[in-house]
Amino acid sequence: MSISFDQPEATGFLRLPEVLKIIPVGKSTWWQGVKEGRYPRAIKLGPRTTAWSRADIFELAARLKAESGHV
């Protein structure tokens, strides 16, 4: 699966491994950020399936990029 920042308006969901390719933090850091509200809330797609809105993740990535000063 190819993930591109060129498609922030794309719909759909991303599972945690794909999210962590875009937002390079560890699993524990990610889950702590979700708990604290720094990162988007997870969406339960099934009893053992958790995902995040693709649009939410791209929006977060753009915000983090802007905050870091990288253009």
C-alpha positions in Angstrom: 0.0 0.0 0.0 1.5 3.3 -1.0 0.7 6.2 1.3 1.0 9.7 -0.1 0.6 13.2 1.4 -0.7 14.3 -2.0 -4.1 12.8 -1.1 -5.2 14.4 2.2 -8.8 14.5 1.1 -8.9 10.7 0.5 -11.5 8.8 2.3 -11.2 5.5 4.1 -9.4 4.2 7.1 -5.8 3.4 8.2 -4.8 0.6 10.6 -2.1 1.3 13.1 0.9 0.1 11.1 0.0 2.5 8.3 -0.6 5.3 10.8 2.8 4.8 12.3 4.4 5.1 8.8 2.9 8.6 8.5 3.3 9.7 12.2 6.7 8.1 13.2 6.2 7.4 16.9 6.2 4.2 18.9 3.0 2.3 19.6 3.0 3.2 23.3 3.5 6.9 22.4 0.7 6.7 19.9 -1.8 5.2 22.3 -0.8 7.6 25.0 -1.4 10.5 22.6 -4.8 9.1 21.7 -5.7 8.8 25.4 -4.5 12.4 26.0 -6.4 13.8 23.0 -3.2 14.8 21.1 -3.9 12.3 18.3 -7.3 11.3 16.7 -9.6 8.9 18.4 -9.7 5.3 17.1 -12.7 4.0 15.3 -13.7 0.4 16.1 -14.6 -1.4 12.8 -15.1 -4.7 14.6 -14.4 -6.6 17.8 -10.7 -6.9 16.9 -10.3 -4.2 14.3 -9.3 -0.6 15.1 -8.6 2.1 12.6 -8.3 5.8 12.1 -9.9 8.1 9.6 -7.5 8.7 6.7 -8.5 12.3 6.6 -7.8 12.8 10.3 -4.3 11.3 10.0 -3.4 13.4 7.0 -4.7 16.5 8.8 -2.6 15.6 11.9 0.5 15.0 9.7 0.1 18.4 8.1 -0.4 20.1 11.4 2.7 18.4 12.9 4.7 19.3 9.9 3.7 23.0 10.1 4.4 23.1 13.8 7.9 21.6 13.3 8.7 24.4 10.8 9.4 22.0 7.9 7.8 23.0 4.7 
